[in-house]
Structure formats: C-alpha cells, structure tokens
Amino acid sequence: MKRILVPTDFSEQASFAMDLACQIAQHTGAELAVLHVIDHSNFLDVSAAGSAYPIMGNPASLEMDETFLESMYKNADEKCTKFITSFGSYNLNIIKKVMIGNTFLFIMDEIRENKADLVIMGSKGCSGLEEVLIGSNTEKIVRHSRCPVLTVKSKVNLGEIHDIAFATNFHQEDDQVAVELKKMQKIFQAKLHLVRINTPNDFETNRKIMANAKNFINANEISDYTINIYNDKVEEDGIIFFAQDIRADLIAMATHGRTGLLHLLSGSIAEDVVNHANTPVWTFRLKH
C-alpha cells in the first residue's frame, strides 16, 4: 500500500477515519493525504447571467466574489492545518489539500490522479427518507471509487481488528475483491470469516455453496478463514446480523457500483450496510 486518502469535513467521524489512517500509514509506510473540499453549493448560487453570489446575500461584484472565496479558503486551510496537527503524535509527513468545488468530483479526481490505494472516510449514516432521496458523499464514493473504501463511525484501533466478516457469493466476480481484501487481512493480521447470505430470492443449497466456497478459496489462495452460511430474508440484514453474531471487527464486501435508474430501482446492498452497520465497513467496487 502506497497512498491513503482521507477526505475530511472536520467532523468527529472524520477524526476517527484520520486516526485509523494514521495507524495504517505508520504500520505500512504509506503516503497519507488529507483532502478538504469547500463545497461551493453550500454557500454560493449562480445568477441567470452566470455570476456567483452568496446564497444569503445579493448578486455581488467579481471583486466581492473573490474576497468571499479567499476568506472561505483561508478559514478552511487553517482548520485543515489544525486538524492535521492534532495527529502530530504519529510523526507522519501528511499532505494537505484544500479545494473549492464539488466535494464528490474533487474526491474522485484525487483518487484517480494520485492513484490512491485506499480511501478512509467517516460516516454518520442515514436512514428513512433522507437515505432514499439524499444519500451522502460517502455513499457516492463507495459506489464509484476505483480503490477500496473503508468507512468508520467510531474510534478504531488497528491492533483490535481480529475478525473480518467477508460477505461473498463465492462467484468468480469476487476474485477481484479477494485480491484487495487479502492486502487488508495482512495489515490487520486478521481471520477472514467468509459468509454466503442465503435469502429466499437468492437461494442455494448448502452442498452447492460449500463446493463454490472451496473452489473460491483454492483459486484465490485464501488462508486463515472460516466458511459460513447465514440465512435471512434480505442480504443486507444478513450481513449485519452475521457480523454481530460473530462479533466481527470489520465487514468486507463488494459493491456493483450501480448508477442511474438501476441504482434507484435495485439500490445498493453495500451502501445500506455502510449506513446501518456500526462496525467499520470495507468495500470494493467490482469492475465490469
């Protein structure tokens, strides 16, 4: 692992993500970058003529716009410096990046242009109507990121991650996930608990699941593992409940990265788990 990216909004959850990133960077020697994006949609609007102006005020001159943006940038830059300094005890050389624009797009650009190997983000989770209509930047990154994304909601100690619940159907498409997950398993020195969630709408016999599991394990040279079959009505509940039952320290799974109408109709199991699980969740987008 060479590069870790931590997008931050300076929230408590972002601090938890940063702390874990520092631990991993210290353990692996990876480069660590912190990115804060001042999302202009939160404080600027655009007039019919195309000029930007503060939402709470009237259309301003270009000079006023520039002064306003400079003030916002300076304030955010100071906050980012203070945020990074609070993790000085790790004695790491941390790269600071502060930008103005669309949060999601800038994070995606950073992942692509600097070839991040891992993104670690804080997640507050959401539910109900907010989850259906709004979602979050964290969910979007989980859905689109080219590299694994690790989301956390509370403080995580690297040395306390011993058991990883890996939700898989043991099909060949998950070979991509296994390659990346084994890297995390090595960092955490954890046991993998591979689990096939058996649901009424996606049912397989125990005999078939076990045969697929053995082939999957042999093909991917997986070690230090257990094989599990867990029955539930829906897959996302099964993943969360299985992790709770075995007291897993981390949940790992793939996401298909569905977008547009397909995403609205079928949703995303990975995003549901990220929203509702209290356990840290590691996700990897399948490439098609």
TORNU-921680 format. One record per residue: x, y, z negated of N, C-alpha, C, O in turn; residue in three letters; residue number from 1. Coordinates in steps of 0.001 Angstrom, whole numbers, plus 500000, padded with zeros to 6 digits. Layout:
BEGIN
     nX     nY     nZ    caX    caY    caZ     cX     cY     cZ     oX     oY     oZ res   n
      X      Y      Z      X      Y      Z      X      Y      Z      X      Y      Z ALA NUM
...
***
This chain:
BEGIN
     nX     nY     nZ    caX    caY    caZ     cX     cY     cZ     oX     oY     oZ res   n
 500841 498806 500000 500000 500000 500000 500877 501245 500000 501738 501419 499137 MET   1
 500635 502129 501009 501494 503298 501171 500810 504610 500796 501456 505509 500258 LYS   2
 499504 504732 501074 498831 506011 500855 497473 505822 500193 496664 505003 500629 ARG   3
 497234 506586 499139 495949 506594 498440 495376 507996 498515 496077 508977 498267 ILE   4
 494104 508086 498857 493433 509377 498929 492369 509467 497843 491571 508546 497670 LEU   5
 492359 510575 497114 491346 510821 496090 490612 512118 496422 491131 513198 496143 VAL   6
 489424 512039 497006 488609 513241 497179 488040 513647 495816 487581 512790 495062 PRO   7
 488065 514923 495499 487601 515334 494176 486684 516539 494233 486862 517438 495055 THR   8
 485697 516543 493343 484842 517718 493126 485013 518214 491692 484223 519022 491204 ASP   9
 486066 517711 491018 486436 518096 489654 485428 517609 488605 485460 518072 487465 PHE  10
 484555 516703 488964 483583 516151 488021 484254 515121 487110 485403 514737 487330 SER  11
 483530 514688 486101 484051 513661 485194 484341 512379 485953 485360 511729 485718 GLU  12
 483444 512012 486865 483641 510790 487649 484875 510905 488540 485592 509923 488735 GLN  13
 485127 512094 489079 486316 512310 489905 487587 512144 489069 488606 511663 489565 ALA  14
 487518 512543 487806 488665 512365 486898 488926 510884 486646 490079 510458 486569 SER  15
 487857 510101 486516 488021 508654 486339 488693 508040 487571 489567 507181 487455 PHE  16
 488266 508499 488753 488842 507996 490001 490322 508370 490092 491152 507547 490477 ALA  17
 490645 509603 489737 492018 510079 489794 492918 509310 488832 494061 508988 489158 MET  18
 492397 509024 487659 493184 508297 486661 493537 506901 487173 494675 506453 487031 ASP  19
 492561 506219 487767 492833 504889 488302 493795 504979 489485 494674 504130 489634 LEU  20
 493635 505996 490321 494535 506168 491460 495974 506375 490993 496907 505840 491592 ALA  21
 496151 507147 489931 497491 507370 489379 498097 506064 488882 499283 505803 489086 CYS  22
 497281 505249 488232 497770 503965 487739 498225 503075 488888 499281 502446 488816 GLN  23
 497416 503026 489956 497763 502183 491104 498985 502730 491832 499857 501965 492246 ILE  24
 499052 504058 491991 500196 504676 492660 501482 504422 491875 502532 504148 492456 ALA  25
 501388 504516 490563 502545 504266 489703 503001 502814 489810 504196 502519 489781 GLN  26
 502032 501917 489934 502324 500478 489998 502881 500068 491355 503736 499186 491432 HIS  27
 502402 500701 492433 502767 500281 493789 503778 501193 494473 504392 500807 495468 THR  28
 503955 502406 493940 504838 503367 494599 504173 504066 495765 504853 504689 496581 GLY  29
 502846 503974 495861 502111 504585 496967 502098 506110 496852 502153 506662 495753 ALA  30
 502023 506779 498002 501853 508224 498045 500417 508550 497647 499483 507872 498075 GLU  31
 500240 509581 496832 498909 509939 496342 498548 511354 496782 499282 512306 496518 LEU  32
 497406 511475 497458 496933 512785 497911 495575 513083 497301 494697 512221 497257 ALA  33
 495414 514318 496830 494138 514778 496278 493549 515801 497238 494210 516764 497628 VAL  34
 492301 515577 497609 491640 516463 498560 490381 517069 497947 489502 516353 497467 LEU  35
 490307 518400 497971 489075 519077 497580 488574 519885 498766 489313 520679 499348 HIS  36
 487313 519676 499118 486720 520412 500225 485671 521367 499684 484735 520960 498996 VAL  37
 485842 522650 500006 484833 523649 499667 483770 523556 500748 483957 524054 501858 ILE  38
 482670 522924 500424 481632 522689 501426 480892 523991 501716 480137 524482 500876 ASP  39
 481110 524550 502912 480523 525854 503229 478999 525828 503240 478368 526879 503122 HIS  40
 478394 524649 503380 476931 524575 503395 476335 524927 502036 475144 525220 501931 SER  41
 477171 524896 500993 476683 525204 499647 476562 526698 499381 475822 527108 498487 ASN  42
 477288 527526 500154 477267 528951 499835 477204 529860 501047 477086 531076 500895 PHE  43
 477280 529292 502269 477191 530113 503466 476042 529658 504348 475702 528475 504379 LEU  44
 475457 530586 505053 474473 530268 506077 474921 530975 507353 475834 531800 507329 ASP  45
 474284 530651 508442 474663 531248 509718 473472 531975 510301 472378 531415 510379 VAL  46
 473670 533214 510713 472594 534004 511295 472312 533551 512714 473064 532756 513278 SER  47
 471225 534057 513296 470871 533707 514667 471968 534120 515636 472147 533503 516686 ALA  48
 472703 535172 515274 473785 535651 516138 475074 534878 515941 476038 535069 516682 ALA  49
 475094 533989 514923 476253 533137 514728 477221 533588 513668 478269 532963 513507 GLY  50
 476922 534651 512930 477840 535102 511885 477488 534461 510552 476325 534189 510254 SER  51
 478531 534226 509757 478328 533585 508456 478038 534628 507402 478539 535751 507470 ALA  52
 477218 534252 506414 476956 535164 505311 476550 534369 504074 476000 533274 504190 TYR  53
 476825 534927 502874 476482 534237 501636 474981 533996 501561 474188 534865 501923 PRO  54
 474591 532809 501089 473183 532427 501016 472390 533395 500137 471243 533718 500446 ILE  55
 472995 533856 499047 472266 534696 498101 472274 536172 498494 471675 537000 497807 MET  56
 472955 536507 499603 473035 537914 499985 472550 538154 501394 471868 537310 501976 GLY  57
 472902 539308 501950 472516 539669 503300 473678 539421 504249 474818 539283 503805 ASN  58
 473404 539363 505557 474498 539208 506513 475596 540231 506246 475337 541427 506117 PRO  59
 476844 539724 506165 477968 540597 505808 478883 540799 506997 478801 540079 507993 ALA  60
 479751 541779 506882 480723 542038 507937 481766 540929 507938 481883 540174 506972 SER  61
 482523 540835 509029 483569 539820 509123 484571 539983 507995 485053 538997 507437 LEU  62
 484889 541251 507652 485839 541510 506574 485315 540983 505249 486062 540390 504471 GLU  63
 484028 541200 504992 483422 540701 503758 483406 539182 503744 483651 538559 502711 MET  64
 483114 538583 504909 483121 537126 505008 484495 536572 504649 484609 535612 503886 ASP  65
 485536 537188 505206 486894 536727 504956 487266 536905 503491 487907 536034 502904 GLU  66
 486870 538024 502898 487148 538268 501484 486452 537239 500608 487030 536728 499649 THR  67
 485213 536946 500947 484438 535960 500194 485090 534580 500272 485230 533896 499259 PHE  68
 485488 534176 501483 486115 532868 501675 487461 532786 500967 487794 531763 500368 LEU  69
 488235 533872 501040 489530 533894 500365 489372 533739 498857 490157 533049 498207 GLU  70
 488353 534387 498311 488086 534284 496886 487688 532859 496501 488153 532319 495497 SER  71
 486822 532264 497315 486397 530881 497066 487579 529927 497149 487718 529022 496327 MET  72
 488429 530138 498149 489590 529258 498339 490566 529378 497169 491053 528375 496648 TYR  73
 490843 530615 496765 491782 530830 495658 491275 530165 494383 492047 529522 493671 LYS  74
 490006 530312 494094 489410 529715 492902 489506 528189 492957 489863 527549 491968 ASN  75
 489184 527609 494124 489234 526148 494272 490669 525637 494196 490925 524577 493625 ALA  76
 491596 526387 494769 493004 525980 494747 493527 525954 493317 494268 525046 492940 ASP  77
 493143 526945 492523 493560 526979 491116 492970 525808 490339 493644 525199 489509 GLU  78
 491699 525499 490619 491044 524357 489959 491739 523046 490320 491930 522172 489475 LYS  79
 492114 522930 491600 492771 521696 492059 494142 521531 491407 494527 520429 491015 CYS  80
 494865 522635 491298 496172 522591 490637 496018 522164 489180 496775 521328 488688 THR  81
 495042 522738 488500 494777 522391 487103 494366 520923 486980 494782 520228 486053 LYS  82
 493545 520461 487927 493090 519064 487942 494280 518113 488056 494372 517133 487316 PHE  83
 495187 518407 488983 496361 517552 489195 497302 517616 487992 497850 516596 487572 ILE  84
 497484 518799 487448 498384 518982 486302 497934 518158 485100 498761 517711 484305 THR  85
 496623 517956 484965 496112 517195 483825 496538 515726 483863 496389 515006 482877 SER  86
 497071 515287 485013 497551 513912 485136 499080 513872 485229 499663 512922 485751 PHE  87
 499711 514927 484708 501164 515050 484764 501910 513965 484025 503069 513694 484338 GLY  88
 501275 513337 483053 501948 512296 482267 502347 511093 483118 503211 510310 482723 SER  89
 501717 510946 484284 502069 509825 485165 503352 510097 485953 503914 509189 486565 TYR  90
 503810 511352 485933 505069 511720 486577 505096 511322 488059 506050 510704 488532 ASN  91
 504030 511688 488778 503924 511364 490200 504034 512630 491038 503678 513719 490587 LEU  92
 504527 512477 492250 504536 513589 493206 503214 513540 493972 503056 512746 494900 ASN  93
 502274 514391 493579 500920 514340 494127 500728 515457 495157 501017 516623 494888 ILE  94
 500240 515081 496329 499982 516046 497397 498621 516688 497174 497631 515994 496940 ILE  95
 498574 518022 497247 497320 518758 497051 496839 519324 498381 497602 519927 499136 LYS  96
 495540 519110 498648 494943 519657 499868 493597 520281 499522 492726 519627 498948 LYS  97
 493436 521557 499881 492177 522271 499672 491728 522809 501020 492495 523485 501707 VAL  98
 490498 522514 501402 489997 522911 502707 488583 523471 502594 487890 523243 501602 MET  99
 488170 524199 503612 486819 524748 503669 486118 524154 504887 486633 524227 506003 ILE 100
 484948 523569 504670 484218 522984 505786 483223 521943 505310 482687 522035 504206 GLY 101
 482985 520959 506152 482070 519872 505838 482814 518792 505068 483792 518236 505567 ASN 102
 482361 518493 503859 483077 517559 502982 483287 516208 503639 484408 515700 503678 THR 103
 482220 515627 504151 482310 514295 504753 483288 514268 505925 484121 513367 506018 PHE 104
 483190 515252 506819 484036 515261 508009 485511 515443 507662 486376 514820 508278 LEU 105
 485802 516296 506676 487195 516519 506299 487792 515277 505620 488963 514958 505827 PHE 106
 486997 514590 504822 487494 513354 504201 487783 512308 505262 488815 511638 505212 ILE 107
 486876 512163 506225 487076 511202 507300 488304 511552 508137 489059 510664 508533 MET 108
 488506 512837 508405 489694 513273 509150 490967 512931 508391 491952 512478 508975 ASP 109
 490934 513155 507086 492110 512877 506255 492426 511383 506249 493592 510994 506330 GLU 110
 491403 510553 506153 491598 509103 506181 492253 508679 507492 493195 507885 507506 ILE 111
 491736 509223 508592 492216 508823 509918 493607 509383 510225 494501 508644 510637 ARG 112
 493783 510680 510023 495027 511333 510435 496220 510910 509588 497337 510823 510098 GLU 113
 496002 510648 508308 497109 510278 507427 497127 508789 507092 497885 508342 506232 ASN 114
 496283 508035 507782 496293 506572 507689 496247 506094 506231 497107 505338 505779 LYS 115
 495240 506549 505526 495070 506142 504125 494828 504634 504044 494130 504063 504882 ALA 116
 495403 504009 503045 495211 502574 502827 494092 502308 501834 493539 501209 501793 ASP 117
 493759 503314 501036 492713 503161 500025 492161 504535 499658 492915 505491 499473 LEU 118
 490850 504619 499558 490193 505822 499046 489581 505472 497696 488885 504464 497571 VAL 119
 489835 506287 496699 489240 506077 495379 488378 507299 495064 488864 508429 495054 ILE 120
 487092 507056 494807 486142 508142 494597 485308 507909 493353 485026 506771 492978 MET 121
 484921 508994 492725 483955 508901 491647 482556 508836 492226 482291 509391 493293 GLY 122
 481660 508159 491524 480269 508053 491977 479343 508254 490791 479509 507617 489751 SER 123
 478372 509135 490946 477371 509339 489905 476192 508409 490104 475400 508185 489189 LYS 124
 476081 507858 491335 474930 507016 491647 473686 507855 491813 473632 508998 491360 GLY 125
 472684 507286 492463 471392 507950 492591 470335 506888 492817 470651 505747 493152 CYS 126
 469091 507264 492635 468016 506279 492747 466747 506962 493240 466677 508186 493348 SER 127
 465757 506144 493534 464451 506671 493924 464495 507464 495211 465217 507118 496146 GLY 128
 463716 508532 495252 463573 509338 496456 464882 509992 496850 465184 510129 498036 LEU 129
 465661 510397 495852 466955 511024 496136 467841 510065 496916 468525 510473 497854 GLU 130
 467831 508788 496532 468663 507789 497193 468225 507582 498638 469064 507436 499527 GLU 131
 466921 507569 498878 466387 507314 500214 466633 508484 501153 467032 508291 502301 VAL 132
 466396 509699 500666 466421 510863 501543 467767 511570 501603 468135 512114 502644 LEU 133
 468502 511569 500502 469694 512405 500438 470981 511589 500486 471850 511843 501320 ILE 134
 471102 510610 499595 472342 509873 499522 473455 510761 498989 473182 511720 498266 GLY 135
 474697 510465 499329 475821 511248 498837 476987 511102 499789 476998 510226 500655 SER 136
 477988 511988 499615 479200 511871 500418 479901 510548 500145 480505 509961 501043 ASN 137
 479819 510076 498894 480433 508799 498558 479827 507676 499397 480553 506847 499945 THR 138
 478498 507650 499499 477831 506636 500308 478268 506709 501762 478505 505680 502395 GLU 139
 478376 507923 502291 478766 508086 503688 480187 507591 503925 480476 506972 504950 LYS 140
 481070 507868 502972 482450 507396 503104 482494 505876 503046 483218 505245 503817 ILE 141
 481726 505283 502137 481644 503825 502046 481198 503244 503384 481722 502223 503828 VAL 142
 480234 503894 504021 479667 503385 505271 480615 503528 506455 480613 502681 507348 ARG 143
 481433 504596 506477 482197 504914 507684 483705 504738 507565 484380 504671 508593 HIS 144
 484265 504660 506363 485711 504663 506194 486384 503486 506895 485890 502359 506869 SER 145
 487523 503776 507523 488292 502743 508200 489145 501935 507216 489675 500882 507571 ARG 146
 489274 502425 505992 490054 501712 504986 489162 501390 503792 488074 501955 503676 CYS 147
 489586 500510 502916 488774 500183 501741 488488 501408 500877 489297 502332 500791 PRO 148
 487321 501394 500241 486904 502469 499339 486597 501860 497968 485840 500894 497866 VAL 149
 487181 502422 496937 486943 501965 495566 486210 503069 494823 486736 504170 494664 LEU 150
 484994 502777 494365 484189 503772 493652 484101 503418 492172 483951 502254 491802 THR 151
 484198 504447 491337 484153 504230 489890 483186 505225 489248 482982 506329 489752 VAL 152
 482599 504811 488134 481675 505677 487391 482144 505942 485974 481597 506800 485281 LYS 153
 483162 505202 485544 483681 505373 484184 485183 505101 484196 485737 504709 485223 SER 154
 485826 505306 483077 487276 505112 482992 487629 503646 483205 486990 502755 482644 LYS 155
 488651 503406 484019 489086 502053 484344 490580 501935 484070 491369 502768 484515 VAL 156
 490958 500903 483341 492370 500628 483084 492843 499510 483999 492243 498436 484040 ASN 157
 493909 499764 484724 494427 498806 485689 494655 497429 485074 494322 496408 485676 LEU 158
 495221 497409 483877 495551 496143 483235 494358 495375 482703 494502 494245 482237 GLY 159
 493168 495988 482770 491973 495324 482248 491075 494755 483345 489981 494266 483062 GLU 160
 491532 494817 484585 490769 494222 485683 491290 492799 485895 492317 492584 486538 ILE 161
 490562 491848 485343 490978 490441 485386 490105 489592 486310 490568 488591 486855 HIS 162
 488854 489987 486485 487910 489165 487248 487207 490009 488302 486587 491027 487994 ASP 163
 487316 489564 489560 486691 490260 490690 485586 489388 491271 485837 488253 491678 ILE 164
 484369 489913 491311 483245 489218 491942 483224 489611 493418 482969 490768 493752 ALA 165
 483489 488656 494292 483553 488915 495730 482332 488308 496406 482240 487089 496557 PHE 166
 481390 489165 496813 480179 488702 497480 480474 488445 498952 480917 489348 499663 ALA 167
 480234 487225 499411 480548 486846 500779 479607 485747 501249 479080 484977 500445 THR 168
 479402 485684 502569 478619 484576 503115 479529 483481 503663 479058 482496 504231 ASN 169
 480851 483664 503485 481865 482702 503923 481910 482552 505437 482384 481535 505943 PHE 170
 481424 483549 506164 481476 483520 507615 482774 484175 508097 483455 484861 507336 HIS 171
 483097 483956 509352 484367 484413 509898 484515 485935 509851 485633 486441 509748 GLN 172
 483403 486668 509925 483489 488135 509910 484118 488651 508621 484704 489733 508605 GLU 173
 483998 487885 507547 484571 488307 506273 486067 488024 506168 486685 488327 505147 ASP 174
 486661 487437 507227 488109 487234 507235 488829 488574 507130 489865 488683 506474 ASP 175
 488262 489606 507791 488857 490949 507729 488887 491453 506289 489856 492070 505849 GLN 176
 487804 491175 505568 487681 491633 504185 488699 490905 503306 489337 491509 502444 VAL 177
 488838 489604 503536 489735 488793 502713 491176 489295 502796 491886 489308 501790 ALA 178
 491608 489705 503983 492975 490208 504162 493232 491402 503253 494254 491461 502568 VAL 179
 492291 492364 503249 492451 493560 502430 492246 493276 500944 492946 493829 500096 GLU 180
 491281 492410 500638 490975 492128 499238 492126 491419 498542 492363 491644 497355 LEU 181
 492835 490573 499257 493976 489869 498651 495059 490849 498207 495789 490588 497251 LYS 182
 495158 491981 498909 496120 493009 498500 495729 493591 497139 496580 493807 496276 LYS 183
 494416 493843 496962 493945 494374 495682 494064 493321 494586 494415 493639 493449 MET 184
 493772 492072 494928 493899 490991 493953 495332 490920 493420 495552 490690 492231 GLN 185
 496293 491120 494309 497700 491074 493910 498049 492240 492991 498773 492068 492011 LYS 186
 497535 493421 493308 497794 494595 492472 497222 494397 491074 497883 494682 490075 ILE 187
 495978 493904 491014 495309 493724 489728 495703 492425 489036 495466 492255 487840 PHE 188
 496318 491492 489806 496643 490161 489282 495385 489519 488682 495383 489025 487554 GLN 189
 494322 489548 489484 493010 489114 489009 492566 487810 489685 493109 487398 490710 ALA 190
 491572 487188 489079 490956 485996 489658 489779 486428 490532 489016 487319 490159 LYS 191
 489635 485788 491699 488514 486054 492590 487382 485064 492317 487594 483852 492291 LEU 192
 486192 485595 492115 485007 484754 491951 484142 484931 493196 483304 485830 493263 HIS 193
 484360 484060 494179 483624 484157 495432 482194 483685 495205 481961 482627 494622 LEU 194
 481235 484490 495679 479840 484146 495423 478998 484333 496680 479065 485365 497348 VAL 195
 478210 483317 496981 477205 483400 498061 475863 483633 497398 475378 482783 496651 ARG 196
 475249 484806 497672 473930 485099 497115 472885 484434 498013 472725 484809 499174 ILE 197
 472191 483467 497476 471182 482723 498226 469823 483376 498001 469344 483440 496868 ASN 198
 469205 483857 499062 467898 484511 498949 466877 483776 499816 467265 483043 500726 THR 199
 465581 483955 499553 464547 483294 500360 464648 483632 501848 464349 482796 502701 PRO 200
 465072 484862 502155 465165 485276 503556 466488 484915 504212 466641 485064 505425 ASN 201
 467429 484451 503434 468733 484054 503977 469233 482848 503192 470240 482906 502487 ASP 202
 468492 481755 503341 468752 480564 502522 469649 479577 503250 469504 479336 504449 PHE 203
 470584 479011 502486 471404 477910 502978 471494 476859 501880 471419 477189 500697 GLU 204
 471652 475613 502260 471763 474532 501279 473121 474605 500578 474083 475154 501115 THR 205
 473180 474045 499379 474448 474010 498646 475533 473307 499449 476685 473739 499459 ASN 206
 475161 472223 500122 476140 471454 500900 476767 472328 501998 477982 472313 502197 ARG 207
 475919 473088 502705 476433 473934 503773 477279 475073 503230 478321 475404 503795 LYS 208
 476831 475674 502134 477590 476780 501536 478968 476311 501084 479967 476990 501323 ILE 209
 479023 475162 500437 480307 474654 499940 481248 474318 501091 482453 474547 500995 MET 210
 480707 473782 502167 481537 473466 503338 482103 474751 503945 483285 474825 504281 ALA 211
 481235 475763 504081 481692 477054 504607 482731 477691 503692 483703 478289 504156 ASN 212
 482513 477554 502390 483425 478154 501415 484821 477539 501517 485825 478251 501505 ALA 213
 484872 476230 501615 486181 475551 501692 486922 475942 502966 488134 476157 502948 LYS 214
 486184 476035 504076 486812 476451 505336 487323 477887 505239 488414 478199 505714 ASN 215
 486529 478751 504622 486888 480157 504474 488127 480312 503598 489030 481082 503926 PHE 216
 488171 479596 502509 489301 479661 501574 490585 479153 502223 491648 479753 502062 ILE 217
 490482 478049 502954 491663 477490 503631 492153 478408 504743 493356 478616 504899 ASN 218
 491214 478958 505518 491584 479812 506652 492271 481092 506184 493153 481614 506865 ALA 219
 491861 481595 505015 492402 482860 504513 493429 482691 503407 493907 483669 502833 ASN 220
 493763 481442 503114 494801 481133 502116 494543 481862 500799 495431 482509 500245 GLU 221
 493327 481744 500319 492931 482390 499069 493354 481520 497885 493193 480300 497909 ILE 222
 493890 482153 496865 494317 481434 495666 493710 482075 494425 493226 483206 494469 SER 223
 493743 481341 493325 493222 481799 492039 491770 482263 492179 491478 483456 492111 ASP 224
 490883 481315 492373 489491 481638 492697 488520 480633 492078 488910 479562 491615 TYR 225
 487245 481015 492086 486159 480082 491814 485133 480246 492932 485057 481303 493559 THR 226
 484343 479202 493181 483281 479250 494184 481942 479221 493455 481722 478391 492573 ILE 227
 481052 480135 493833 479779 480245 493132 478621 480423 494111 478768 481013 495182 ASN 228
 477457 479891 493707 476219 480100 494442 475222 480708 493455 474989 480166 492374 ILE 229
 474640 481840 493844 473746 482551 492929 472432 482830 493648 472420 483393 494743 TYR 230
 471333 482433 493029 470014 482598 493639 469320 483853 493131 469286 484110 491927 ASN 231
 468766 484633 494053 467992 485813 493679 467054 486183 494822 467187 485674 495935 ASP 232
 466114 487064 494540 465147 487462 495559 465772 488350 496618 465472 488213 497804 LYS 233
 466654 489276 496188 467334 490172 497127 468831 490165 496847 469256 489960 495710 VAL 234
 469624 490389 497881 471063 490226 497775 471705 491227 496823 472566 490852 496026 GLU 235
 471300 492499 496892 471947 493492 496039 471738 493207 494559 472651 493400 493756 GLU 236
 470526 492741 494183 470283 492369 492783 471147 491187 492389 471714 491152 491297 ASP 237
 471241 490211 493295 472040 489023 493009 473498 489358 492763 474128 488794 491868 GLY 238
 474038 490278 493555 475446 490674 493394 475666 491330 492032 476603 490991 491310 ILE 239
 474793 492267 491697 474940 492980 490424 474739 492044 489238 475510 492088 488279 ILE 240
 473706 491193 489292 473423 490287 488177 474520 489233 488020 474891 488891 486897 PHE 241
 475038 488721 489129 476144 487756 489049 477349 488399 488381 477969 487801 487502 PHE 242
 477679 489616 488798 478821 490323 488206 478621 490526 486709 479562 490404 485925 ALA 243
 477389 490837 486322 477093 490998 484901 477233 489674 484153 477789 489626 483056 GLN 244
 476725 488608 484755 476735 487299 484090 478149 486790 483831 478408 486183 482792 ASP 245
 479065 487033 484767 480440 486542 484575 481336 487622 483955 482530 487410 483744 ILE 246
 480729 488790 483666 481455 489927 483106 482620 490345 483997 483744 490545 483538 ARG 247
 482314 490470 485276 483329 490877 486250 483775 492309 485973 482988 493142 485524 ALA 248
 485043 492581 486248 485599 493914 486049 485541 494742 487330 485759 495953 487308 ASP 249
 485243 494074 488449 485196 494742 489743 484311 493928 490681 484343 492698 490663 LEU 250
 483522 494617 491499 482736 493980 492546 483388 494302 493884 483759 495449 494134 ILE 251
 483528 493299 494744 484101 493499 496076 483138 492964 497121 482540 491902 496950 ALA 252
 482998 493714 498205 482080 493275 499254 482330 494051 500540 483004 495081 500542 MET 253
 481775 493537 501632 481869 494202 502922 480648 495081 503136 479601 494890 502517 ALA 254
 480810 496052 504030 479661 496824 504497 479689 496819 506015 480755 496880 506626 THR 255
 478506 496745 506620 478428 496706 508081 478476 498104 508691 478569 498251 509909 HIS 256
 478413 499119 507851 478526 500486 508353 477411 500876 509302 477645 501593 510275 GLY 257
 476205 500413 509030 475085 500760 509917 474796 502250 509858 474912 502881 508807 ARG 258
 474419 502802 511005 474102 504224 511080 472784 504423 511827 472231 503482 512396 THR 259
 472295 505656 511815 471098 505991 512580 469870 505237 512145 469665 504989 510957 GLY 260
 469050 504870 513118 467779 504210 512839 467983 502863 512167 467207 502482 511291 LEU 261
 469027 502135 512574 469285 500827 511975 469561 500960 510486 469133 500121 509693 LEU 262
 470280 502020 510104 470570 502248 508680 469296 502578 507917 469093 502095 506803 HIS 263
 468433 503403 508518 467184 503780 507854 466257 502582 507676 465571 502471 506661 LEU 264
 466238 501687 508664 465324 500549 508618 465824 499430 507706 465055 498856 506935 LEU 265
 467104 499129 507801 467627 497986 507048 468427 498376 505818 468704 497541 504957 SER 266
 468800 499659 505740 469546 500109 504574 470952 499530 504531 471438 498986 505522 GLY 267
 471587 499648 503401 472933 499122 503214 473036 498487 501840 472860 499150 500819 SER 268
 473321 497208 501829 473465 496499 500553 474639 497074 499768 474548 497253 498554 ILE 269
 475740 497364 500459 476925 497894 499780 476623 499229 499112 477034 499457 497974 ALA 270
 475915 500109 499802 475589 501410 499217 474635 501264 498042 474737 502006 497065 GLU 271
 473711 500318 498128 472809 500056 496999 473594 499603 495774 473325 500038 494654 ASP 272
 474566 498725 496000 475377 498221 494889 476229 499342 494300 476353 499457 493081 VAL 273
 476818 500168 495169 477607 501314 494691 476753 502227 493822 477217 502723 492796 VAL 274
 475503 502450 494231 474606 503331 493497 474198 502768 492142 474113 503506 491160 ASN 275
 473949 501478 492087 473288 500910 490912 474194 500119 489964 473828 499902 488809 HIS 276
 475357 499688 490426 476254 498918 489560 477068 499851 488674 477550 500887 489133 ALA 277
 477219 499488 487420 478082 500251 486517 479543 499850 486693 480454 500603 486348 ASN 278
 479747 498660 487231 481083 498140 487482 481714 498855 488682 480998 499207 489619 THR 279
 483025 499078 488681 483681 499622 489876 483387 498735 491086 483299 497514 490961 PRO 280
 483236 499354 492251 482900 498603 493464 483923 498907 494557 484179 500065 494888 VAL 281
 484499 497840 495108 485449 497933 496219 484729 497492 497480 484161 496401 497521 TRP 282
 484748 498333 498512 484052 497996 499752 484995 498138 500938 485947 498918 500917 THR 283
 484698 497355 501977 485495 497433 503209 484552 497315 504391 483762 496375 504473 PHE 284
 484635 498269 505305 483753 498296 506458 484201 497291 507509 485349 497314 507954 ARG 285
 483286 496408 507903 483597 495442 508946 483744 496152 510277 482961 497043 510607 LEU 286
 484748 495754 511038 484978 496339 512355 484282 495485 513397 484393 494259 513382 LYS 287
 483562 496135 514303 482835 495391 515337 483386 495762 516706 482915 495249 517721 HIS 288
***
